[in-house]
Amino acid sequence: MSGNVQLLNDTLAAAKSEGRAALIAYLPAGFPTVTGGIAAVKAALDGGADVVEVGLPHSDPVLDGPVIQTADDIALRGGVKIADVMRTVREAHEATGKPILVMTYWNPIDRYGVERFTAELAEAGGAGCILPDLPVQESALWREHADKHGLATVFVVAPSSRDERLAEITAAGSGFVYAASLMGVTGTRESVGAQAEDLVRRTRSTTDTPVCVGLGVSNAAQAAEVARFADGVIVGSAFVKRMLDAPDDAAGLEDVRTLAADLARGVRGQA
């Protein structure tokens, strides 16, 4: 079965045709429970997210800040497995018809088996994978199987990436390029600085693939700011924090839906 890379491409193209950036939400699988995590992904999509990245909880993160680490710890203590991540992708996609990616570090895929992981993700209706710690020069095996199964391979670029390195990364990737707005880990911030706009400009000079910005966006005003120069706005910690701070699961879902609606207005310039 082929994955949904084309659905991802079409979704990003549709947002562009509407003169706006796409809204991409991130939520970890298994948080607060597997069923609760699926409900949260659906809530983000129902609220207005165009795409969702489902995080595969990992014990040794390099990109995730304290908010997402807290959620991952809850999921891991709850016994979340890769099968639960696949279930989250499947049920969210079947319920909404929207593109769902997995964001994961390389170690879990390596241990699980690349062919097994890509085949199961495609069968679940997944659109691709974001791999923040897989070096492009070591990605041939992954890309071979991802291409075979119709999955996007999204790499991360950073303000420190030199122009020649950006060209190497964008030539190997597909779906979109994840532009980290600053050097650091995930988390909400007061502003998403000028570094992000410069990185998008430099990245776009190497590729026609959409460039989406993450790290730091937490409200509609920031989403509108980033949407001026990026093809997509990625929001993760703000969603997770709403769920962590909520008095109960039902309130957390409503907060996720409300935040998605606010951010969706932001990427449309209505903030």
Phi, psi and omega in degrees: 000139181270143177285186191250040177300324181293324176298319177298312180300316181294322181295315179293322178293322179295318178299317179299320181294337177274001179074032182218169172272155174279151175257121181243120180259150175239132174215138180281143175293148175081006182239125001283340172219174178298311180296319178295325178293320177297317178297324180292318178298315178298320180296319179297318180290318178296327180286339177141359176293141178274328185218150172233138169261122176264119181281137173266107186303136185223143185280344184230067184286151175243341181253333187279130178278188189297327182294309181291326176300321178298315179295318178299320180297319177298316180295316180294320177295333177280357176086023182301140180236168178301325177302326178289326176296315178297320177298319179298314178300312185299309186291324179291318180292316181297325183284331189241338184073010183262159183287134180236126176250164170250135173252121185210152169282164190287325187306313179300322178293317181301317181286325182285325184110123185298314182296317179297315183295312183293321179296317181289323179294320177295317180297328179283353181091012180296154181261345181158193185220142170255127188234084189292338184244012177267113179296139181306318184291349178246017190258004187301316181297313178302311185295325177301312182285324177297315179298318181299326184258010176070042182242141175284149173243108183257121177258159181257133173244155185229163179304335180280350182292126176287159185302319181293328177289321176302317180297320179295317182291314184291331177293330184270337187272174178206167182084280172203168174258131178269108180264111176286123190292340182202170177278119181152192181256172180296154180155156178283146181221162182294325181211157175250102197292180182295339178304323183295315181296320178295320179296318178298316180300314181293323180292317180297334180291349182252351189200158172263357179293138179304146179244121183244139187253132176227175182084098171114339183284128183222352181214172186297323180295317177294322178299318179295321179299311182291325182297340177297328187234354182245159178277340179208152179242122184256127181230126180232296186302325181297321177293314182297319181296322178300320181287320179296323184275347185289147180291336178204172185297320181297317178295323178298318179296318179295322178295321177297314180297318180294316179297318178300319179295319178297313180295324178297323174294322180299314182290346177264006180073024183253008182291000000 
